Amino acid sequence: MAGSRQSRSLTELRAFLETADDVDAIAGLVDQLLADDSVEGAAAVGAQLERARHRLKAVDADSGLLGDLAARVSVELTRRVAREAAREDREFEWSLSKRLLDAVADRPMSPSELATLLEVDITQVSRAARKLRQDGRLEVDVDPDDKRRRLYRAPRASHRALSSLPGIISDALTAVRPSELVSDLLPDRAGDRVSGELFAVVIEAMRDDLDQGRYAPTPVHVVEIPKAGGGVRPAGALRYADRLVYAALVARCRAAIEHTLGDADDVLWPRGHDTEKRWTDLESFVAHAGEPYVFAVDVQSFYDSIRHDVLRDALLTARCDPAVTDSLVSWLGEVCGRPEGLPQGLTPSDPLASVVLAPLDRVLRSAGVRFVRHGDDLRCATKDLDEAREVERMVRSELRKLELPINDDKTRTMRTETYLEHRNEVSTAVRHYLAAHDVTEQDSRIYALLDALGADEAMKWGWYHANLSVDEVLGGVGAHLRPGDEQALLLVLDAVAAEQDHQHRLQTTPSDERRNLFLMRAGMSLLASSGADGTTHLPPWLVGRPEYADSLSTYIQAVAPRNPEAVARLLNGIEDAGVVTYDAQWLRLYAALGRQGEDGAFDGLARAHAPAETRTWTLRLRAATFLAERQRPGLPDVGLLIDGAPPALGDDVLYLARHSDPVLFEKLLKRETRTTAALLAAA
């Protein structure tokens, strides 16, 4: 929509420049266009002014004003080009530093080895290494075989802070709840269902391991999870003992974090104390603020970008116990293997992420800005564009201090009425559907509801509901669907699938791609909650699209108990189609199957995934366990799976061994801690 406004304003400017007699209008339009703050915007305005100025000179007309404006735009364009170049340099330096640290995480390497591996000049490696050494993030050794040769390596971990863990978290372990250890990105991990008295037994075993010095952090295993809007987020897979320690350390900081976050009416979630997400309140703020403009902000790769030294400062400012803070930051460094990032998908990461943004909250409050924050999603109500620009300046300044990158695609100022327009359309359609008096009225209103979900493409509904699923928006509508509604939905799904398949074969992008996306997701969500079986209407390529992962797994979870054969046909068709898929989507689908599969309908799928070396370890272990739990023939070589799996998946490995090879299981268990033994007994 911003692009269309820019285009209209350029058209107006071109029209004014044809006559060049309305000086104020021209200057006003130039100011309006320069507010876009992009290089492209300034270049387009400059080109228009230069063409108009040369046209006036050709007829000996006065072009003084246009010359002054063109000079001003030229200066602004130079400033913006320099700013973009500096930003690209910073991004390259950050990327090179990160790649360098990743490269030396396993073994020391020389500058020349790193230059070859990273495909950069050796001077760039030396420059990046110098900065990392100054920050304490890299150390240099001398090659014992060649004293003239330097070797860069990761800093030796300081175990001093971790040695005090028993005294720091022993009592805090009692405050940990089983739900805090379950990842909402990696479903059905070993231990996820442990609770009650069995959980208490695991806690006692953890205390004993800590007291006896048997606990040591295990490096995280990262799994790429598809985002609904495209791209991936890195989910952290940790052993159960590591999840326990993490939750207990954060438990010691929760009260301090809660206090420093201030008013719960502006920092909605996460809080120090565990609270439910409050997306409705985030949107209600915009509706009830009563200001004509709203400035919205989003941090790019928020959890993954948080530096541990910045987190340390935030926790100490919040008056968290320094010993706890040191242990927590040291633990994060050991587990993450780098000086930034929080394990994504785990509840304890949420309050830590929120306290990092507390300085931004304080600056906005001090300036009298009306705002709400939900995670890294920030909304600020402003009376005019000048105030919005000042708020944006403050926000960008604070985020730079926190070394957090802003997501420019999701950071913008718009009119409040535009912002609310589409949300109101959806909620009105839902309300009207539920209020329908008869079948005929419902039949028509289900189309209106779907229309609302796909309406106003340019607004990008997923932009301000990026973490809110279609299921949550629709609420209980699906439970009220009638057979006629279900047939209407199935027809919609057929039509959308056929169109997308046609466009895919032609290798073109349909003009109403976003509308089709929401129609498909909404249709699956409504069918799942209604109980209708529409598996034959879902094409195999569907799972290859990450934007459908949530809706598809929700749908399968609802349908599998009633019709496992149909779901098996769908999933096997997906695998046979050979489409590119994210393994994390399959993890969700395996979890959605629950206790299904006793009749062998899904065995072929699991046999294809378990031995596949191109698949991730999380999926291979999950597929093998699916077969082993059901005592199915055709299980691949469990020994190879166990030997190759990352250490962070050790609990999953043991769970597989227990079901597939009891002798091997007993052998492996002898090497484990009491915590792991208690976990396996409880699970």
N, C-alpha and C positions, 0 to 999 in steps of 0.2 A: 504494500500500500504506500510506503514511503517512497518507493521507486516511481510509482505512478504520479504521486504529488510532485516529485522532482521533475518528471517529464512534462507535466502540465505547466509548472512554473517556467521551465525553459522555453516552452512554446509561447507563453505570455511575454517573456523577455524578448524573444525574437520579433514578436508583433510590435512591441513598443519601440524596438530599435529600428524598425522599418521607417518610422516617422521621426524618432528621436526628439519629440517635442514635449514629452511629459517627463521632465528631469526627475521629479520626486518619485514617480512610479518606477522609473528605471533603477534609481538608487535603492529603493525599497525592495525591489525584486532581487537585486544583487545581494543585499544583506540576507534576505530570506534563503537564497540558494547557498550562500556561504555557510549558513548555519548547519548544513549537512556535514561539515567537518571532514570530508573525504578528499583525497587527491583528485579523483575523477570529477567530483562536483566543481572544484575550483578550476580545473582544466576546461570543462565544458563552458563555464561562464566566461573565462578568459578568451576562449575561441570566438564566442558570440560577440564580445565587445570589440575584439580586434577586427573581425570582418566588418562590423558596423562602422568602426573608425576609418578603415581604409575606403569604405564606400563613400563616406562623407568627404574625405580628402579628394577623392576622384572628381567630385562636383564642386570643389572649393568651398565646402560648407564648414562651419565651426565644429570641430571635434574635440574641443578642450575638455569638456566634462567626461566624455567617453575615454579620453586619454588618461585622465586622472583615475577613473575607475579601473581602467585596464592595468595601470601601474600598481594600484592597490591590490588587485587580484593577483598580479604577477608575484608580488612580495609574499602574499598569503600562500600561493602555490609553492613557492620555493621553501617556505617554512614547513609546509605539509610534507613535501618530498623528503626534506631532511629528517623530519620526525619519523616517517615510514622507514627510511634507510636505517636510522638508529634503532628502531624497533626490530627490524630484520636482523641487524647485527646482534642485538641482545638475545633474540630467539635462537640464532645460530650458536652463540656462546653457551646458552643454557642447554641446548640440545647436545652439543659436543661434550659439555661437562657431564651430562647425564650418561651419555654413551660411554665416555671414558670410565666413569665410576662402575658402570655395569660390567665393563670389560675386565677390570682388575678385581672384581668381587671374588672370582674363583682362584686367581693366581697372579703374582706380580708380573708386570710386563714392562719392556723397555719402551722408550719414546718411539723408536723406529718401528717396533712391532705394532704399537698402537696406531701409528700413522698409516701403516699398511692395512690393518684391520678396519679402521674407521674411514679409510679412503680420504684422508686430508693431508695437508702439508705438515711436516714435523714441527715447524714453528708454531702452527696453530695448536698442536698438542702441548707444546711447552708453555704457551701462553695460558691455555686452559688449566694445565697442571699447576702453574704458579698461583693462580687465583684459588684453586681448590686447596693448595697447601696453606695459603694464608687463612682460609676459613677452617682449617683443621679437618678437612674432609679427605685428604690424601697425604700419604707419607712416601718418603723416598729411601730406598735401600741401595747398597752397592752390591753388584753381582759378585758373589764369592769366587767365581771362576774368571772374572775379568773386572779388576778393580776400577777400570776407567768407565765401566758401563753402569748407568743408572737403571734402577727398577722402580716403577711406581706401583704402589699397593694400597689397599684399603687400610685405614687405621686399625691398629689392634684394639679390639673391644676392651673397654674398661669393665672389669667384673666387680669392682669395688661397690658400685651402687647396687648391682644385682645380688651381692652377697648378703645384703640386709633384707632381702625379700621375706624370709620367714617371720621376722618380727613385724614387718610392715603390713603384710596382708593376711596373716593368720586369722585375725578377728574379722577382717573384711570379707573373707571367703563365705562367712555365714550370711552376709547380705546379698550374695550373688543369687540370682534367680535363673533357673534352667533356660528360660526364654531368651536371656541375654547372650547365650552361647550359640544360638541358632542363626545361621546366616540367611538373610532374606534373598540373597542372590544365588546361593549354592544349596539347593534343597536336598534333604534326606541324607545328610552326612552321618557317619557313625556317632552315636551318642545323642542325636537330636531329640530322641523320644524319652530319654532318661529323666525321671522326675521323682518327687516324693522321697520316701525313705531310701530308695536306691541312690538318689542324687546325694543325700547326706553321707552315705557310705563312700562315694567318690570324693567328696570334700575332705573327709577324714584321711583318706589315702593321700590326697594332695598335700595336706598338712605334714604328714609323715615324710613324704618325699622331700619337701622343702627343708624340714628339720635335719634330715640325714644328708642333705646336699646332693640328692639324686636328680633334681630338676635342672635342666638347661634349655633355653629357648631354641626352637627349631625355626630355620628360615621359612618365610611364607612361600607358598606356591600360588602364583597368580594365574587366574582363569579369566579369559575375556568373555564378558557378558554383553550381548547386543542391547543397544538402547532402542527404544521405540522410535525415536526420531532419526535413527541412523548412527553409525559409529559404535564404539564399544566402551565399557568401563571395566577397569581391572578389579575383579573380586579377589579377596584374600582368603585362601584356604589354609587354616591353621589346625594343628593337633588340638585335641580336647583340653589337654593340660595347659597349653598356651592360651586358649580361650578363657580358661578359668583364671589364670594369673592376670590376664589383661582386664577382665571384668572386675577382679578384686582391686587392682591398682586404681582403676577409674572410680570404683566405689568410694575410695578414700578421698577423692577430689570432688565428688558430686555436690556436697553441701557448699563448698567454696565457689564452685562454678555457678550454682543456682543463685547465690547471693550477688555475684558480680554481674550476672546477666540483667539484673534490674527488673523492670516492669514486664510482667507476663503478657500484657496487652500489646506490647510492641515487638518483643522477641517471643514469638509464638512457640517455635519448636526448632531444634532440640533445646531442652532445658537441662539443668543439672540433674534434677529428678526426672525419672522416666515419665513421659507424657505421650498421649496420642497425637498423631499428626493433625494439624488444624488448617487444612487447605480451605475449608469453607470460610474460616475467619479471615484468611488472607484475602480472599476475593470480596468478602463483606466490607473490609476496610476501604477498598476502592469505591464500592457502591455508596458507602455512608460518609466518606470523608468530606463530601460537599465541595471539593475543589475541581476546577475545570481541567487540570492536567495531572497525569500520573507518570512518574519516572520509575522504570523497572530495571533492575540490575540482576545479573547472574555471573557467578565466578566460574571460570573455565576449569574443568577437571579439578574441582574444589578439593576433595579429600586427598587426591593423589599429589596435589601441589603444596600441601601444608608442610612447611619446614619444621623440623623438630626443635631447632633453636628458637624459632618464633613461638612454637607451642610452649616451650619451657618458660619464656618470658610471660606469656599470657597466664599460665598457671601460677607463677610466682606473684604476678600482679593481683591475681584473684586470692592470694594468700593461702594457696594450697601448701601443705607441708613440704618444705624443700627436699627432705629425704625421699618422700613419695614421688615428688616431681623428678628427681634425679633417677630414681629406679625406673619410673615409667618411660622417661626419654631414652635411657640406656636400653631398656627392653625393646622399645620400638626400633632403635638402631640395630640391635641384634637380629630382630625378626625381619625387618624390611631390607636390611643389607645396604641401606643408603640413608642419607640424612633428611629425607622428606617422605611424606606419604603416611596415610592411616589405612589399616586394613578395612576395605570396603565391604559392606554387607552385614557388619556386626554392630549391635546396639552400642557397646562402649565407645565406638568411634564418634558417635553423634554428639555427645556433650563436649568432647575435646574439639571437634570441628567448630562448634558454636562459640566456645570461649575464645577461639582465635579471632573471631570477628567482633568481640566485645569492644575493642577500641573504636571500631567504626560506629557501633551503637552509641557510644558515649559522645563522639563528635557530633552525630546527628541530633542527639538530645540537647547538647549544649547550644547548638545553633537554632533550636526551636523547630526543627523539621518534624513534620508529622509523618511517621513511617511505621511499617510492620516488616518483620523479617521471619521467613520460614526457611530454615537451613541457610543456604546462600542465595535464596530468592528474596529480593528486597523490593518493596514498593514504597514510594515517597509521593505524597500528595502535595501539589504546588499550585499557587494562585495564578502563575503565568509562566511563560517560557524563560524569562530571565531568571526567575527563582529556580526553575528546573535545571538550567545550565549551571547555576552556582552549586546546586546540590550535586550534580554530576561531577563538577570539579572537586568537591570535597570527597566524594566517594572514591574517585579514581586516585586521589592523593593518598588516602588512607590505605587503599588496597596495594598501592606501590610500596608503602612502608612495610606492609605485611608480606610483601613479595608474592602476592597472589595475582594471577593473570585474569583480567576481566574478559568475559565472553561478549564481544561486540555484537554478535548476531542476536543475543537475547537482552541487550541493554539498549533501551530506547525511551524516548518521551512521546506520549501520545495523548490525545484528548480522552478524558474519562468516558465520555459517551461512546466513543469508538471502542474503547477497551471493553466496556460492559455489553456492547450490542450483541455480540454472538453468544456470550454466556447466558444472557437473558433469553435469547431465542431457544437455546437448548432447554433451560429450566422451564420455560413456558410450554414447550412441546411435551415434556414429561408430565407436567401438571395437567395439561388438557387431556392427555391420554388416560391418566388415572381417573379423571373425572367423567370419562365417557359413560353414557347411560345404557347403550345397547351395542350389539355386535356390529351393526352397520357403521355406527359412529367410531367404534374402535378400529375397524378395518381402514377407514380413511385416515385416522389419526396416527396409526403406526407409520404410514408414509410421511406424514408431517414430522414425526419424531426423527426418522432417518434423514429427512431433508435437512432438519436443523443440525444434525450431527455432521453433515457434509457441507453446510452452507459457508459462504464467505471465505473462500479458499485463502485469499490474501492475508487474512487475519492470523492464519496458522494457529488453529485452536491448541495444538500441542505445545505452542510456545509458552503460554502461561499456565498450562496444565501439564507440564512435562513429566511430572511424577504422579499424575492422577489418572487412573485407568478409566476406560470407558465404563467398566463394571460399576465403579464407584459413582460416576455421574448419573448413570441410569437408575441406580438404587434398586427398588423392588419392581420395576416395570416388567421384567421378564416373567416374574411369577404370575402376572395377571394376563399373560398372552393367551389368546384363544386359538383353536386350530386354524381359523382363517388367517390370523396374524402370522402364525408360523409358516403357512404356505406362502404368504406374501414375502416373508423374510427369505425363504428358500429361493424364490424367484429372483429377488434382488441379488442374493449371493451368486446364483447362476449367471446372471447378467454381468455383474462386476467381474467375476472370474473369467468369463469368456472374453470380455473386452481387454482385461489385463494380459491374458494369454495371447491374444491377437497382437497387441502392441509389443509384447515381449518378442514374439517371433519376427516382427518387422523391425525390431531393435529401435523403436521410437518410444518417446515418453508421452503418454496421453495428457491432454491439456487439463483434464480434471483428475489428475493422479491423487491429489490430496483428498478430494471428495470420495473417490473409490476406496482409499485406504480406510477412511472412517466408516464408510458404509460396511465394509467387510468386517472390521473390528467390532462395530456395534452389532452387526447381525450375529456374529459368533457369540458375543456376550449375552445377547437376548435369548438366543436359542439354548445356550447352556443353562441359564436360570429358569427357562420354561420347561426344560426336560426334553425338548424335541431332538430327534436324531436326524442330523443333516450331513452325515459324514460323506455321502456320495456327492455332495455339492461343494466339497472343499478340495481344490486341486492339489496335486503333489508338490508343486513349486511353492506352496504357501509357507511351509516351514523354512524355506530358504530366505524368507524375508524377515529380518529381525523385528520389524515393526508389528508383526503378527504374533510374536512368541507368547506374550502374556495371554492374549485372548484365546489362542489355540490350546495352550495347556489348561486354561480354565475350562474350556469347552470339553476337552478330552477327559478331564477329571470328573465332569458331570455325566458324560455319556458312557465311559468305560464300564461302570458297574452294570448298566442296563444292556449294553450291546458291545461286549468286548471284541466279538468277531468283526464288527464294522470298523471299530477303531484300529484293530490289527491290520485290516485291509488298507486303511488310510496310511498308517505309519509304514507298512511294508512298501506301499506304492511310492511314498516319499523317498525311501531308501533306494528303491529300484530305479527311480527316475534319475538318480545321479546328480541332483541339484546340489549346489554348494550350500552347506548349512553350518551354523555355529553349534559347536558341541554343547554349549550351555543350554541351547534350546532343547536338545535331547535329554539333558539332565532333568529339565522341568517336566518333560513328557514322561520319563521313567517315574518321576515322583508322582505325577498325576495318575499313573496307572494303579498306584496303591497296591492292594493285595490281589489285583487281577493277574491273569496269566497262568493260572493253575492248569488250564486246558492245553497249554503249549502254543497258543495263538501268537505269542510274541517271541517265541524262542529264536526264530530265524533272524529277527532284528538284532537281538542280543548277541547271537553268534557272529553276526557281521561286524558289530562294533568292538567286541572284546579284543580280538587279535589285531585290529587295524592300527598299524604303527603311525598312520597319518592322523589318527584321532588323539585327543588329549587324554592324559592319564586319568583325570576325573571320570570321563565317560567310559573309558575302557574298564576301569575297576567297577564302576556302577553296573555296566552291562554283564560283566563276569559274575558279580554278586547276585544279579537278578537270576541268572541260571543256577548258581550254586544254592541259593536259598530254596529253589524249587526242585533241586536234585535232578536237573535236566542233563541229558547226554550232550556231548559235543562241546564241553567246556574247554577253552584253549589252555595251553601250558601255564598253569598258575605260577610255577616257579619263575618263569620269565617275567610275568607281570609283577611279582613281588620284588624281584631283584632290580627291576628298572624303575619302579615308581619313586617319585620324589619323597624325601623324608617327611614333609608336611602332611602327606597322605598315609602315614604309618598306621593310624587307627583304621582307616578304610582297608588297608592291606590285611591287617589282622582279622578284621571282620570277614573278609573274603576267605582267608585261610581257615578260619574256624568252620566255615560251611563246606569247604572243598577238600581240605587235607588236615585232619585232626592231628596227625603226627607232626607235620610241619608247623602247625599252629602252636603246639606245646613247645617246640624248639624255639620259635620266634618269641613267644611270650616270656621265656626265661631271661631274655635280654631287656625286657621292658620294666618300667617303673611300677610301683604299686597302684598309682593312679590309673594307668592304662589297664592293668589287670582288673581293677574294680570296675572300670568303664565297660570292659568286654563282658564281665559277669552280669552287670546291670542291663546291658543292651541285648 
